[in-house]
């Protein structure tokens, strides 16, 4: 990923930090040269991923998650089974979020990680990395963030109140959708070019913008897509067949789907507070994109609901190439250098509850409009 200082159009020498919680017209925010230069200069030595951290964190999270999933299915005590299920959700959620790192990694610096992640988690969870690769990078585009071309953006704060519960309900149904995508529609699409175009364009990306249509993959990415899709389809077909023939008990299958559903809901809640969602579709400067994004740097709970560095989501939009394990140090350096009155502080928020309340209040204002 390019150095941010080489990809910016700087419109101003600086800007005053907006009042916390105040709404600003994002399209009118110029880039803050002081902040962007400091962010680039202070973090040049933090660009290299540590293989021991990546593999250790991922493998440990996946191992705990699968063991806890087995406990949720096999433990005779209802209380212990529920507790094990909760642990499975938290651990598999953390392991699954490495898909975000895969989209930004220079894979030569972490050889084998994408393949290992897909084999051990992406395919078993029916979330192969091609579903996010090529999608998420558009969200980081300087000219497409927050526009109709951004697959990961909707102006949720400017929409009606009913959109938020619908947004969450979609995630509840995600495992059923994935089973249909890989167990039914994917194989059938090989027989119909028209269906294949629909499956690739509409049902092959973790996107929230219903207007976005994905293009068919090309080159090396098409090879990655192919083997991952084949693996996920074989897994989904096998699951359906084994449940239909009674080899896998229906209760065990339902628990498996419930755990996937719960991880999806947890991620959807995190997504709701990853941004302020206040852009009305206009292209934004990098500083405006940063201010429309969110850091929640303090406390223990963000480690649970925004793991793998995602509690520093606004900082990540400034430094998309920095590995997750370096974001806390990057945040410490930048905060110390720029101080509490800088525009950098404008993207830092204390709690999930406060951010959810802000978003809900904003949608309620749209009710009468």
N, C-alpha and C positions, 0 to 999 in steps of 0.2 A: 504494500500500500504506500502511496506517495507521501512524502513529508507534507504536512498540511501547509507549511509556509510556501510550498511550491505550487499549490493548487488554489490559492485564494485570490479573489479580487478585493483589495483592501480599499474601503470607501471612506474611512475616517481614521484619525490618529488614535482614537480611543472613544470611550463612552462611559457615562456614569451608570453605576449598577441600578437596575430598576428596583423599586420597593418590592420586598418579598410578598408574593400573593397577588400583586397588582397585575391586571391584564395590560398587555402592551400590544401594539400593532406590529406583529412580527415582520411584516413585509417592509416596514420602515426602519428596521434596525440595521445599522451599518456594522461592518466588521471592526472588531476592537483589536488594533494592531498590537497593543501592549500585551494583552492576554494571549493572543495566538503566537506571538514570538516567544513568550515565556514558556508556553506549553511545549513548543517544539524544542527550545534550547535545553530545558530542564530534564527532558526525558530521552535524550538521544542514546543513552546507555541502557535503556530498559526494553529494547526491541526484540531480544532473543528469547524464545520460549525455552523453559527448562524441561527436558524430557522426563526427568525423574518425577517432577511435580505433576506433569500432565498424566503420565501413565499411572503413577501411584494414586492420584486423586480419582481418576476415572475407574481404574480397576477396583479400587477399594469401594467406591460408591456403588458400582455395579454388583460386586460380590455381596455387599450388605443388602442391596435392594432385592436381589434374587433370593437370598437366604430368607429375608423377611417375607417375600412373596410366598415362598414355600411354607413358612410358618402360618401365614394367613389362610392358606388352603388346608393345611394338615393338622394344625393344633386343635385339640378337642374342646378346649375352653373358649367360649365365645369372647370373653374379655381379652384373653391373650391373643386370640386370632385378630381381633380388631386393632389391638396395639401393634401387632406385627404388620398388619396392613397399612397402618399409618406410617410406620418406619419404612415400609417398602415404597410408599408414595414419595416420601422425602428423599430417600436415597436414589431411587430411579429417576426422579425429577432432576436431581443434581447431575447424575450421569448423563441423562438425555440432553442437558443444556450444553454439553461439549459440542453439539452440532453447531452452535453459534461460533465457537472457536475454530472449528473446521472450515467455516466459510471465510475466515480471515487469515488462516495460517499460510505461511509460505511452506509448503509441504516438504520441501527438501530439508528444512530445519527440524522436522519432526517425522522422519520417514516411518511409514507403516501405520501411523496413528489413524488416518481416515479409514483404512481397510479394517484395522482392529476394532475401531468403534462401530463400524457398520456390522461386522460379523457378530460382535458380542452384544450389541444393544440396538443399533438402528434397525436391522432386519427383524430380530425378535419382537421389537416394539412396533414394527411396521412404520418406522420413521426413518427410512434411509436418507443419507445426507443430501442426495440430489433434490430432495423436497425443499431444501433450504438454500443450498448452493445455487448461485445465479439469481436467486430471489433477493436475498438479504443485501447483496452488494448494490443493487439498484436503490435500496433504501438509503444507502450512504452516498449516493451520487449527489454531487454539488448542485446540479440543476434539477434533479427529479424529486428530492426529498419533499414530502408533504404535498406533492402535486397529484393529479389523476394518474400519472405514470408510476407512482410509488406503490408497489404491491403491499407494503406494510403500513399504510397510513390511511386513516379516515379522520375527518374533523369531528371526532366524537363529542368534544366539548360544545360543538355548535349544532348538535343533532338533538332529536327529541328524547325524552327520558326513557322511553321504552327500548331504545337501542341498547342500553347497557345490559339489562337482563337477557335480551336476545343474544348479545355478544357472548355472554357467559353460557347460555344454553347450548349454543353451537359447539362449545368445547366439551360439554357433557356427552354429546353424541359422536365425538371424534372417533373412538375405537370402532364403532359400527361403520362409519364412513370409510375408515382405513381398510376394514375387512372387505367392503364392497369394492373399493378402489383397486386393491391388489388381488383379491380372491375372485372377483367377478369381472369388473369392467376392464382391468388391465389385460387379462388373457383374451377376452372377447374383442378388444380393440385391435388385436393382431389380425382379425378377420375383416375389419371394416376401416378403411382410411378415414371415413367421416367420423366414426366413433373415436378413432385414434387421435385425430386432431382435437376433439372435445376433451378427451382424457388428458392429453398433454397440456392443452391450453388452460383448462379450468380445474383439473383435479390432480395436478402434479406439483403443487407448491403450497407451502405453509404461508398463506397470504390472507389478509383481512379485507383487501380492497376488491369488491365484487366486479369492478369494471376492468380489472387487470387480466389480460390474457397472455399466457406464457408462450414463447416461441419454442420450436423444437430444438433440442440440443445439437451442438456441432462439435466436431473434432474430438479431442481427448475427453472432454466432458461427456460426450455422447457415449463413450465406452464406459465411463464410470456409471452413468445413468443406467446403461443396459444391464450390467451384472448386478447392480443393486436392485433394480426392479425385478429381475428374474428371481433373485433370492427372496425378496419380500413377497412376491406372488406365490412361489412354492411354499413358503411358510404359511401364508394365509390360507391357501388351498388345503394344506395338510391339517391346519387347525380345524377348518370347517368340516373336513372329512372325518377327522378323529372324533369330533364332538357328535357328528351325525350318526356315527357307528357305535357310539357309546364307549369308545376307548378312553376318551377324556370325559370325566363326569361333568354334567352341565353346571353343577355348583362350582367346581374348580375353574371352569371356563368363565363363568360369570364373575368370579372374584378377580381373575386376570383382567377382564375387560373393565371392571370397576376401578382397579388400580391405575390402568392406563387413563381412564376417564378422569380420575382425581388428579393425576399429574397434569393433564391437559387443562383442567379448571384452574389449578394453581398457577400454571404458566399464563393463562388468560387473565387472571387477576394481576399478575406481575405486568403483563402487557398493558393493562389499563392505566398503570401508573408509570410506565416507561417514558411517556411523553405527556405534555399537557394537552395535546391534540387540539390546539387553538389556531392552527393555520387553515386558511380558507381556500387553499389550492394554489397560491402564488409561489413562485420560486423564492427561496430565502438565502440570505448570506449564511456563512458557516456559524457566525455568532448567533444569528437568529435561530438556526437549527439547534444550537447548543441550549439556548434559553427555552426552547420548546421541549427540551429533554430533561431528564431528572436524575440527580444523584441522591441517594439516601445513605450517607456515609456512616452514620452513627448507630449504636445499639446492636443487640444480638439478633433480633428477628430478621433483619435484612439478609443475614447469612443463610436463613432458611428459605425465604420466599424469593430472594434475588441472588442465588449463589453463582459461582463461577464468574465473579467480577461484575455481574449485572446490577449490583447496587450502585455502581459508578457508570450508569448508562449514558449520562450526558458527557462525561469525560471520554467515554468510549467513542462518542460521535466526533470528538476532536482528535482522538488517537486510535483509530480503528485497528491499527496493526500491532498495538501493544498487547502482549499476552496477559491473560486475566490475572495471573499471580503478581503482576507488576503494577496494577492499577492503584492499589492502596498506597504504594510508595509514590507513584506519580501524583496522586491527589495530595498527599502530605507535602510534597515539594512545592507544588503550584500554590496551594493555600498559604504556605509559609512565605512564599515570595511575593504574592500579590496582595495578601491581607484581606481582612473581612469586609472592606468597602469596595472590593473589585467586582467587576461584572461576573467573574467566575463564581462568586458566592450566590449569584442570582439563580443558579440551577441546583442548589443544595437544599434539601427538604428533610424535616425530622422524622416523619412517620408515614407508613402506608395508609393509615386511617385518615390522616389529614388530606392526603392526595386524593383518596377516593371521595372524601367529602367535597373537595373542591370540584372534582369532575361532575359529581351528581348535582351539585348546586348550579353548575353552569348549564347542564342539560335542562334543569327545571326552569331556567329563565327562557328556554326556547319553547316551552310548552304553549304559551299564549301566542307565539309568533306564527 
